[in-house]
Amino acid sequence: MRRKPLREVRARVCAGLRGDVVEVGFGTGLNSPYYASGVTTLYAVEPSQVGMRIATPRVEKNDVPLEPAGLTGERLDLPTERFDAALSTWTLCTIPNVDAALSELLRVLKPGGTFHFVEHGHAPDPGVARWQDRIEPFWKPIAGGCHLTRRMPEIIEKAGFTIDDLDTYYFKGELKPFGYTYEGRAHKN
Ligand SMILES: C[S@@+](CC[C@H](N)C(=O)[O-])C[C@H]1O[C@@H](n2cnc3c(N)ncnc32)[C@H](O)[C@@H]1O
């Protein structure tokens, strides 16, 4: 997750974040060097306490106040319509109930609030998609519950977001079934 090409994507996805931001699947804080200067407080949702411990010095170095904001994206103990933006990088593949997590993000965002994301998922090429279907049952248990076949834009729109920008591509250097990428922005109406 620390490779240089991923860092370039992190920088693009975090650009323009502002105000109070909820990051779901905060991990070890690898996005923190890229939070835009307009971010006032980062609310981190992350089940792994080890991840949070590794992240704390990383985030402090970047002068963005960090608030731990719970252990699971599916049930946010955060107020409704309180946040300016939400962020998810390579996390929606892993959350068991991704629909619930996206509904929660929608709930806590203010109207007009933005959702910045980069995720991998279902590939449009039938040959690659077939491999994804075959590999996923073996991959999921060894990869922390990571799904390969989620159709991210459909899932995001079904939750009630409007997608404004979407870039899709196979991530260079990644095997195609693992690397079909959805990078974009959405907002709450
Ligand atoms: C592949 S990692 C990505 C971490 C980080 N976003 C990054 O870009 O480096 C997926 C993250 O999702 C977290 N996660 C797993 N289940 C979750 C859940 N139900 N709610 C929120 N985060 C979850 C994992 O602990 C892990 O940190």
The ligand as a Gaussian input file, in Angstrom:
#p B3LYP/6-31G(d) Opt

LIG

0 1
 C       -6.813000      -2.494000       1.952000
 S       -6.919000      -1.658000       3.446000
 C       -6.809000       0.035000       2.938000
 C       -6.341000       0.938000       4.028000
 C       -6.223000       2.431000       3.680000
 N       -7.483000       2.991000       3.268000
 C       -5.164000       2.681000       2.637000
 O       -5.491000       3.237000       1.582000
 O       -3.995000       2.345000       2.891000
 C       -8.628000      -1.827000       3.918000
 C       -8.932000      -1.191000       5.273000
 O      -10.323000      -1.348000       5.568000
 C      -10.433000      -1.597000       6.953000
 N      -11.744000      -2.208000       7.238000
 C      -12.072000      -3.512000       7.221000
 N      -13.351000      -3.693000       7.582000
 C      -13.855000      -2.460000       7.848000
 C      -15.122000      -1.981000       8.283000
 N      -16.140000      -2.812000       8.499000
 N      -15.268000      -0.647000       8.462000
 C      -14.247000       0.214000       8.230000
 N      -13.023000      -0.197000       7.803000
 C      -12.826000      -1.500000       7.620000
 C       -9.237000      -2.513000       7.235000
 O       -8.925000      -2.604000       8.620000
 C       -8.153000      -1.824000       6.434000
 O       -7.509000      -0.817000       7.161000

